Amino acid sequence: MRGSVFKTDETSWFIDAGENVYPILLEPGVGYDYLEGKDVDFELGEECEGETWSPVYAKIANSSKRSLYSDIELSIIKWNIDGTKTAGELTREILKIIDK
C-alpha cells in the first residue's frame, strides 16, 4: 500500500492512505522526520500495542534500511544550521547513530 506520512506531535506519526489513516508502528532508533509529507510504501499489521485508537498499524517498508543514511543526513543538516557545534560533536553524534 502507499500513503503520505504526517505527524500530529513529536511522538505521533500517521499515514494517510486516502480513505483510511493508520498510526505508524515506530521502530526504536528510527528517525521519521525525513519522511514527513512524503509518500511511502507500507504494510498493515495488527495488534498495535499501547494506547491507540486503532487496532491496526502501518509499518513503513524498509524503513530501517533507509534510517542510517537519513539519521546521519539529518544530524549533518542540524549541525550545519546550528553553527556552534564542533566537528568532534558531529562525529560523536554520527558514531552514536551507527552504534544503534
C-alpha positions in Angstrom: 0.0 0.0 0.0 1.0 3.6 -0.4 0.3 6.7 1.6 1.6 10.1 2.9 3.4 10.4 6.2 2.4 13.1 8.7 2.7 13.8 12.5 0.4 15.4 15.0 3.0 15.9 17.7 6.6 14.8 18.4 5.7 11.2 19.1 2.6 10.5 17.0 3.1 9.6 13.3 0.4 8.5 10.9 0.0 7.5 7.2 -2.9 9.0 5.2 -3.8 6.3 2.7 -6.7 8.1 1.2 -9.9 6.7 2.7 -8.0 5.5 5.9 -5.5 6.9 8.3 -3.2 4.5 10.2 -0.9 5.0 13.1 2.7 4.1 12.3 4.4 1.4 14.3 7.5 3.3 15.4 10.7 1.2 15.3 13.2 2.0 18.1 16.1 4.1 16.8 14.5 5.0 13.5 14.0 8.7 12.7 10.9 9.6 10.8 11.3 13.4 10.3 12.8 12.9 6.9 9.6 11.2 5.8 7.1 13.9 6.8 4.9 14.9 3.9 6.3 12.2 1.6 4.6 9.2 0.1 5.9 5.8 1.3 5.1 2.2 0.8 3.8 0.5 3.9 2.3 -2.8 5.1 -0.6 -3.2 7.5 -0.1 -5.0 10.8 -2.5 -6.0 13.6 -2.4 -5.8 17.4 -0.9 -2.3 17.7 0.4 -2.2 21.3 0.0 0.8 23.5 -2.8 3.2 23.8 -4.2 3.9 20.3 -7.5 4.4 18.7 -6.7 1.8 16.0 -6.0 -2.0 16.4 -4.3 -1.8 13.0 -1.0 -0.1 12.4 1.2 0.8 9.4 4.7 -0.4 9.2 6.9 1.5 6.7 8.5 -0.8 4.3 12.3 -0.9 4.5 12.5 2.0 7.0 15.4 0.5 8.9 17.5 0.3 5.7 17.0 3.9 4.9 17.3 5.0 8.5 21.0 5.1 8.9 21.6 7.3 5.9 18.7 9.6 6.8 19.6 9.9 10.5 23.2 10.8 9.6 22.0 13.2 6.9 19.6 14.9 9.4 22.4 15.2 12.0 24.7 16.9 9.4 21.9 19.3 8.4 21.2 20.2 12.1 24.9 20.6 12.8 25.3 22.9 9.7 22.3 25.1 10.7 23.4 25.3 14.4 26.8 26.7 13.7 28.0 26.4 17.3 28.9 22.7 17.4 32.3 21.4 16.6 33.2 18.7 14.1 34.0 16.4 17.0 30.5 16.8 18.4 29.1 15.9 15.0 31.4 12.9 14.7 30.3 11.6 18.2 26.7 12.0 17.2 27.2 10.0 14.0 29.0 7.3 15.9 26.1 7.0 18.3 23.7 6.7 15.3 25.9 3.9 13.8 26.0 2.0 17.1 22.2 1.8 17.2 
